[in-house]
């Protein structure tokens, strides 16, 4: 399984967290990251998003058909997200557009074996691959990309 964790791009402030929309900068971040991702993804990837407007807007730059999954909402735990995704037994490539802090927690848990507070920039992508080698389950970081890295 390839798991691509994509933090939503920059969003407006607001009291209704699920209704917050992308800023102009956020739209640019999402557009650039989607343009970078698109040619690298297999044709049959799955795109999952939280119920938050900013996540759905970020994902829309990549594809129009995303599946909304409440388990990806702000405030979710790493365990809730992993359970909802079927990690690591799900086949194929899954792109998940979501939120801090669970993206950082989840990345740390998969890469370091324990939940830690890892910072993930807005609009950034962490592409993880799960492999089974003999009796060992391995997770490797394929790429970590931030929107500012695409400006270089």
C-alpha positions as CSV (number, residue, x, y, z in Angstrom):
1,X,0.0,0.0,0.0
2,X,1.2,3.5,-0.8
3,X,-0.2,6.1,1.5
4,X,0.0,9.8,0.6
5,X,-0.8,12.1,3.4
6,X,-1.6,15.6,2.1
7,X,-2.3,18.3,4.6
8,X,-4.9,20.8,3.4
9,X,-3.5,24.0,2.1
10,X,-3.7,27.4,3.9
11,X,-7.2,28.3,5.0
12,X,-9.0,31.3,6.3
13,X,-9.6,31.7,10.1
14,X,-13.1,31.1,11.4
15,X,-15.2,29.8,14.2
16,X,-16.9,27.1,12.1
17,X,-13.9,24.8,11.6
18,X,-15.5,22.5,9.0
19,X,-16.6,25.5,6.9
20,X,-13.2,27.3,6.6
21,X,-12.2,27.8,3.0
22,X,-8.8,28.1,1.3
23,X,-7.2,31.4,1.0
24,X,-5.8,32.6,-2.3
25,X,-2.4,31.4,-1.2
26,X,-3.9,28.1,-0.2
27,X,-5.5,27.7,-3.7
28,X,-2.0,28.3,-5.2
29,X,-0.4,25.8,-2.8
30,X,-3.0,23.1,-3.6
31,X,-2.8,23.7,-7.4
32,X,1.0,23.4,-7.5
33,X,1.0,20.3,-5.3
34,X,-1.7,18.6,-7.4
35,X,0.2,19.4,-10.5
36,X,3.3,17.8,-9.0
37,X,1.4,14.7,-7.8
38,X,-0.8,14.0,-10.8
39,X,1.9,12.6,-13.2
40,X,3.4,10.5,-10.3
41,X,0.2,8.8,-9.3
42,X,-1.1,5.5,-10.7
43,X,-4.3,5.7,-12.8
44,X,-6.4,3.9,-10.2
45,X,-5.5,5.7,-6.9
46,X,-8.2,6.4,-4.2
47,X,-8.7,10.0,-3.0
48,X,-10.1,10.4,0.5
49,X,-11.0,13.7,2.3
50,X,-12.3,14.9,5.6
51,X,-15.7,16.7,5.8
52,X,-13.8,20.0,6.2
53,X,-14.4,22.4,3.2
54,X,-10.7,23.3,3.1
55,X,-9.7,19.6,2.6
56,X,-12.3,19.1,-0.1
57,X,-11.1,22.2,-1.9
58,X,-7.5,21.1,-1.7
59,X,-8.4,17.6,-3.1
60,X,-10.5,19.2,-5.9
61,X,-7.3,20.5,-7.5
62,X,-6.2,16.9,-7.9
63,X,-9.5,15.3,-8.9
64,X,-13.2,16.0,-8.9
65,X,-14.2,12.6,-7.3
66,X,-13.1,12.3,-3.7
67,X,-14.7,10.1,-1.1
68,X,-15.6,12.0,2.1
69,X,-14.6,10.1,5.2
70,X,-15.6,11.6,8.7
71,X,-12.8,9.5,10.3
72,X,-10.4,12.0,8.7
73,X,-12.0,15.1,10.3
74,X,-10.0,17.5,12.5
75,X,-9.5,16.0,16.0
76,X,-9.3,12.4,14.8
77,X,-6.7,10.1,16.4
78,X,-4.0,8.3,14.4
79,X,-5.7,5.0,15.3
80,X,-9.1,6.2,14.0
81,X,-7.5,7.3,10.7
82,X,-5.5,4.0,10.3
83,X,-8.7,2.0,11.0
84,X,-10.7,4.0,8.5
85,X,-8.0,3.5,5.8
86,X,-7.5,-0.2,6.4
87,X,-3.8,0.3,6.8
88,X,-1.7,-1.6,5.9
89,X,-3.9,-4.2,4.2
90,X,-5.6,-2.0,1.6
91,X,-4.4,-2.5,-1.9
92,X,-3.1,0.3,-4.2
93,X,-2.4,3.9,-3.6
94,X,-4.5,6.1,-1.3
95,X,-4.3,9.9,-1.2
96,X,-5.6,11.3,2.0
97,X,-6.3,15.0,2.4
98,X,-6.5,15.9,6.1
99,X,-5.3,17.8,9.1
100,X,-2.7,18.4,11.8
101,X,-2.1,17.1,14.4
102,X,-3.2,13.7,13.2
103,X,-1.1,13.7,10.0
104,X,2.0,14.4,12.1
105,X,1.0,11.8,14.7
106,X,0.3,9.2,12.0
107,X,3.5,9.9,10.1
108,X,5.5,9.5,13.3
109,X,3.7,6.3,14.3
110,X,4.3,4.7,10.9
111,X,7.9,5.9,10.5
112,X,9.2,5.8,14.1
113,X,6.9,3.2,15.7
114,X,5.4,5.6,18.2
115,X,3.1,8.6,18.1
116,X,5.0,11.9,18.3
117,X,4.2,15.4,17.5
118,X,5.7,15.9,14.0
119,X,5.1,19.2,12.3
120,X,3.6,19.0,8.8
121,X,3.4,22.2,6.8
122,X,0.2,23.3,5.2
123,X,-0.1,21.8,1.7
124,X,2.7,19.3,2.3
125,X,2.7,15.7,1.1
126,X,4.2,12.7,2.9
127,X,4.3,9.6,0.6
128,X,4.7,6.4,2.6
129,X,5.1,2.9,1.2
130,X,4.3,-0.3,3.2
131,X,6.1,-3.5,2.2
132,X,6.2,-7.0,3.7
133,X,9.7,-8.5,3.7
134,X,9.7,-12.0,5.1
135,X,8.2,-11.6,8.6
136,X,9.0,-7.9,8.7
137,X,6.6,-5.1,7.9
138,X,8.5,-2.1,6.5
139,X,7.4,1.5,6.0
140,X,9.6,3.8,4.0
141,X,9.3,7.4,3.1
142,X,9.2,7.7,-0.7
143,X,9.0,11.5,-0.7
144,X,8.2,14.5,1.5
145,X,7.3,17.6,-0.4
146,X,6.1,21.1,0.7
147,X,4.6,23.7,-1.6
148,X,7.7,26.0,-1.0
149,X,9.9,23.2,-2.3
150,X,8.1,23.4,-5.6
151,X,9.0,27.0,-6.0
152,X,12.7,26.1,-6.4
